[in-house]
């Protein structure tokens, strides 16, 4: 009985010793885990502390960039509005600028000897249309059908300043959706493209389009270009090829807002009646 009691006590002591060892090992494991977690948090804190100034700088630069773009867009819009008020819809008679514009364009178109402007007359006084006035003009051109058609096409761009002015709202939306579907990263360039000065585009249309489409997949480029040509840029190309740079350099752009009302033909003489708008 005493031997059994002594053995039982010995066994209990061994078990307690083993349990103590296991508990110690567990405690060491928990301690190690806490130490590892603390070390990880410390490293994360150090990393954040190190990167935080850089992140703040990056955020500041991004904010400054966004603000700069906003200011630039506002200033650009103000400049466009100023140009429009001076050249497109002037506060006063638009006759002098209209004469200068048509004379120079006729001279350039007639460098081959098959086109000229013989006469340009205006009504005595403009007609008050409420918020604007119209001055009726009569121009007599002599030349081939092709050159006269080109002059009429140019007159049709009177009052336009940017690419977006030549495209309908539906065509603009279709163009932007097409770019977004084929190359989302190019959407910003496509939006900027619509605000490109029309004569800058007409002077080198291929270069302007290539710059806008440089990140678009090659297979999609031709589709987008066809969309733009069908929407109206084909007419821009045919009307201003070879003369866009001269129009811009001579200060003829933007042209006065004009609308052709009537066209009469007598052989190679073309009489065009059109209205010139002013405020």
PLY file of the C-alpha trace (Angstrom):
ply
format ascii 1.0
element vertex 279
property float x
property float y
property float z
element edge 278
property int vertex1
property int vertex2
end_header
0.00 0.00 0.00
2.80 2.38 0.92
4.65 1.41 -2.26
1.57 2.09 -4.36
1.10 5.47 -2.68
4.74 6.37 -3.26
4.46 5.30 -6.95
1.31 7.32 -7.34
2.98 10.38 -5.85
5.98 9.85 -8.11
3.75 9.56 -11.19
1.84 12.69 -10.21
5.12 14.57 -9.80
6.30 13.45 -13.22
3.02 14.51 -14.77
3.19 17.88 -13.08
6.77 18.29 -14.28
5.81 17.42 -17.87
2.78 19.70 -17.70
5.01 22.49 -16.40
7.41 21.97 -19.30
4.54 22.01 -21.81
3.08 25.13 -20.25
6.50 26.79 -20.37
6.88 25.84 -24.02
3.39 27.21 -24.74
4.18 30.39 -22.88
7.39 30.77 -24.87
5.38 30.25 -28.08
2.83 32.88 -27.09
5.61 35.23 -26.07
7.41 34.63 -29.36
4.20 35.29 -31.27
3.69 38.57 -29.39
7.31 39.50 -30.00
6.90 38.71 -33.72
3.65 40.68 -33.91
5.23 43.60 -32.08
8.22 43.46 -34.39
5.92 43.38 -37.43
3.92 46.36 -36.15
7.15 48.20 -35.38
8.44 47.53 -38.89
5.11 48.65 -40.36
5.20 51.81 -38.26
8.76 52.51 -39.37
7.80 51.90 -43.00
4.77 54.20 -42.71
6.86 56.80 -40.96
9.41 56.58 -43.74
6.91 56.65 -46.60
4.45 59.13 -45.12
6.42 62.23 -46.18
6.72 60.79 -49.70
2.99 60.03 -49.77
2.17 63.52 -48.56
4.43 64.94 -51.27
2.80 62.76 -53.92
-0.68 63.81 -52.78
0.39 67.44 -52.79
1.83 67.11 -56.29
-1.32 65.37 -57.53
-3.52 68.07 -56.00
-1.33 70.77 -57.51
-1.48 69.04 -60.90
-5.29 68.80 -60.79
-5.55 72.45 -59.76
-3.12 73.49 -62.50
-5.18 71.59 -65.09
-8.35 73.28 -63.80
-6.78 76.73 -64.01
-5.36 75.99 -67.45
-8.76 74.79 -68.71
-10.43 77.89 -67.27
-7.88 80.21 -68.84
-8.07 78.37 -72.17
-11.86 78.68 -72.15
-11.58 82.38 -71.32
-9.13 82.82 -74.21
-11.54 81.03 -76.55
-14.40 83.24 -75.43
-12.26 86.34 -75.98
-11.35 85.17 -79.48
-15.00 84.49 -80.23
-16.07 87.95 -79.08
-13.38 89.63 -81.21
-13.39 87.53 -84.39
-16.46 85.30 -84.62
-19.24 87.45 -83.23
-17.75 90.95 -82.94
-19.38 93.91 -81.28
-19.60 96.00 -84.44
-19.53 95.58 -88.20
-17.88 92.33 -89.36
-17.50 93.61 -92.96
-13.80 94.53 -92.85
-12.68 91.19 -91.44
-14.94 89.31 -93.84
-13.40 91.12 -96.83
-9.87 90.37 -95.63
-10.68 86.70 -95.01
-12.38 86.02 -98.34
-9.81 87.97 -100.36
-6.91 85.99 -98.90
-8.60 82.58 -99.22
-9.65 83.36 -102.80
-6.08 84.38 -103.63
-4.70 81.11 -102.25
-7.34 78.98 -104.00
-6.69 80.84 -107.25
-2.93 80.34 -107.33
-3.52 77.79 -110.12
-5.36 80.44 -112.12
-8.79 78.79 -112.02
-10.50 80.72 -109.21
-10.97 84.35 -108.16
-13.36 86.60 -106.27
-14.65 89.31 -108.61
-16.88 91.25 -106.25
-17.99 91.42 -102.62
-20.74 93.79 -101.48
-22.72 94.28 -98.28
-26.14 95.70 -97.51
-26.16 99.25 -96.23
-26.99 98.28 -92.65
-27.23 95.12 -90.53
-30.58 93.71 -89.47
-31.34 93.52 -85.77
-32.23 89.93 -84.81
-32.62 90.55 -81.09
-29.52 89.22 -79.35
-27.46 89.49 -82.56
-27.40 91.23 -85.93
-26.94 89.92 -89.46
-25.30 91.71 -92.35
-26.24 90.37 -95.80
-23.33 89.99 -98.24
-23.08 89.06 -101.92
-19.88 87.56 -103.33
-19.22 86.77 -106.97
-16.66 84.04 -107.60
-15.35 82.89 -110.96
-13.88 79.43 -111.19
-14.32 75.70 -111.49
-16.98 73.71 -109.70
-14.32 72.04 -107.52
-12.76 75.31 -106.32
-16.15 76.94 -105.74
-17.32 73.93 -103.76
-14.20 74.19 -101.67
-14.83 77.89 -100.98
-18.40 77.11 -99.93
-17.11 74.39 -97.62
-14.70 76.88 -96.04
-17.54 79.39 -95.53
-19.40 76.62 -93.74
-16.71 76.56 -91.04
-17.25 80.23 -90.21
-17.72 80.55 -86.45
-15.97 77.26 -85.64
-12.87 77.19 -83.47
-12.30 73.65 -82.25
-12.75 70.13 -83.57
-15.80 69.67 -81.35
-17.49 72.56 -83.17
-17.54 70.50 -86.37
-19.04 67.36 -84.81
-22.60 66.87 -83.61
-23.11 66.04 -79.91
-24.14 62.50 -80.90
-20.98 62.03 -82.98
-18.83 63.32 -80.11
-20.43 60.87 -77.69
-20.08 57.98 -80.14
-16.39 58.80 -80.65
-15.66 58.95 -76.92
-17.55 55.71 -76.23
-15.61 53.99 -78.99
-12.26 55.11 -77.57
-13.27 54.14 -74.04
-14.32 50.66 -75.17
-11.12 50.03 -77.12
-8.57 51.86 -74.97
-9.85 53.35 -71.67
-6.46 54.89 -70.92
-6.75 56.98 -74.10
-10.07 58.59 -73.12
-8.43 61.71 -71.68
-6.44 62.27 -74.89
-9.63 61.81 -76.92
-11.43 64.42 -74.81
-8.52 66.85 -75.26
-8.54 66.12 -78.99
-12.07 67.47 -79.29
-10.85 70.80 -77.90
-7.93 71.04 -80.34
-7.86 74.20 -82.48
-9.39 73.35 -85.83
-6.64 75.01 -87.90
-3.96 73.29 -85.86
-5.62 70.00 -86.75
-6.19 70.96 -90.40
-2.52 71.94 -90.83
-1.42 68.35 -90.08
-4.43 66.10 -89.39
-2.50 62.83 -89.50
-0.05 64.00 -86.84
-2.85 65.24 -84.58
-4.71 61.94 -84.84
-1.57 59.85 -84.34
-0.77 61.73 -81.14
-4.27 61.14 -79.84
-4.31 57.45 -80.84
-0.74 56.49 -79.92
-1.84 54.18 -77.07
-4.84 52.69 -78.90
-4.43 49.10 -80.18
-3.36 49.09 -83.81
-6.41 47.15 -84.98
-8.73 49.80 -83.49
-6.97 52.87 -84.89
-8.47 52.63 -88.37
-11.99 52.18 -86.97
-11.71 55.31 -84.84
-10.31 57.32 -87.72
-13.18 56.23 -89.97
-15.63 57.35 -87.27
-14.03 60.81 -87.15
-13.91 61.17 -90.93
-17.56 60.18 -91.30
-18.53 62.59 -88.51
-17.16 65.60 -90.39
-13.37 65.69 -90.29
-13.17 64.49 -93.90
-14.67 67.85 -94.92
-12.14 69.68 -92.74
-9.32 67.89 -94.54
-10.65 68.56 -98.04
-11.48 72.20 -97.33
-8.26 73.30 -95.65
-5.54 71.04 -97.08
-2.61 73.19 -98.10
-4.02 76.48 -96.80
-4.63 75.89 -93.07
-1.18 77.10 -91.98
-1.48 80.26 -94.08
-4.94 81.05 -92.70
-3.63 80.71 -89.17
-0.42 82.69 -89.73
-2.20 85.60 -91.44
-4.58 86.01 -88.53
-7.66 85.01 -90.53
-8.69 82.41 -87.99
-11.16 82.10 -86.43
-13.37 83.30 -89.27
-16.52 85.37 -88.79
-19.74 83.45 -88.27
-21.30 83.16 -91.73
-24.26 81.29 -93.19
-24.79 80.74 -96.92
-28.36 81.56 -97.94
-28.41 81.30 -101.70
-26.23 80.21 -104.61
-26.68 81.06 -108.30
-24.58 79.85 -111.20
-24.01 81.46 -114.60
-21.37 79.43 -116.44
-18.22 79.71 -114.36
-19.58 82.68 -112.35
-21.06 81.89 -108.95
-23.06 84.43 -106.96
-23.26 83.58 -103.28
-25.55 85.32 -100.83
-24.65 84.85 -97.20
-25.23 86.42 -93.81
-22.43 87.59 -91.53
-23.29 87.70 -87.82
-22.32 90.24 -85.17
-23.54 91.45 -81.80
0 1
1 2
2 3
3 4
4 5
5 6
6 7
7 8
8 9
9 10
10 11
11 12
12 13
13 14
14 15
15 16
16 17
17 18
18 19
19 20
20 21
21 22
22 23
23 24
24 25
25 26
26 27
27 28
28 29
29 30
30 31
31 32
32 33
33 34
34 35
35 36
36 37
37 38
38 39
39 40
40 41
41 42
42 43
43 44
44 45
45 46
46 47
47 48
48 49
49 50
50 51
51 52
52 53
53 54
54 55
55 56
56 57
57 58
58 59
59 60
60 61
61 62
62 63
63 64
64 65
65 66
66 67
67 68
68 69
69 70
70 71
71 72
72 73
73 74
74 75
75 76
76 77
77 78
78 79
79 80
80 81
81 82
82 83
83 84
84 85
85 86
86 87
87 88
88 89
89 90
90 91
91 92
92 93
93 94
94 95
95 96
96 97
97 98
98 99
99 100
100 101
101 102
102 103
103 104
104 105
105 106
106 107
107 108
108 109
109 110
110 111
111 112
112 113
113 114
114 115
115 116
116 117
117 118
118 119
119 120
120 121
121 122
122 123
123 124
124 125
125 126
126 127
127 128
128 129
129 130
130 131
131 132
132 133
133 134
134 135
135 136
136 137
137 138
138 139
139 140
140 141
141 142
142 143
143 144
144 145
145 146
146 147
147 148
148 149
149 150
150 151
151 152
152 153
153 154
154 155
155 156
156 157
157 158
158 159
159 160
160 161
161 162
162 163
163 164
164 165
165 166
166 167
167 168
168 169
169 170
170 171
171 172
172 173
173 174
174 175
175 176
176 177
177 178
178 179
179 180
180 181
181 182
182 183
183 184
184 185
185 186
186 187
187 188
188 189
189 190
190 191
191 192
192 193
193 194
194 195
195 196
196 197
197 198
198 199
199 200
200 201
201 202
202 203
203 204
204 205
205 206
206 207
207 208
208 209
209 210
210 211
211 212
212 213
213 214
214 215
215 216
216 217
217 218
218 219
219 220
220 221
221 222
222 223
223 224
224 225
225 226
226 227
227 228
228 229
229 230
230 231
231 232
232 233
233 234
234 235
235 236
236 237
237 238
238 239
239 240
240 241
241 242
242 243
243 244
244 245
245 246
246 247
247 248
248 249
249 250
250 251
251 252
252 253
253 254
254 255
255 256
256 257
257 258
258 259
259 260
260 261
261 262
262 263
263 264
264 265
265 266
266 267
267 268
268 269
269 270
270 271
271 272
272 273
273 274
274 275
275 276
276 277
277 278
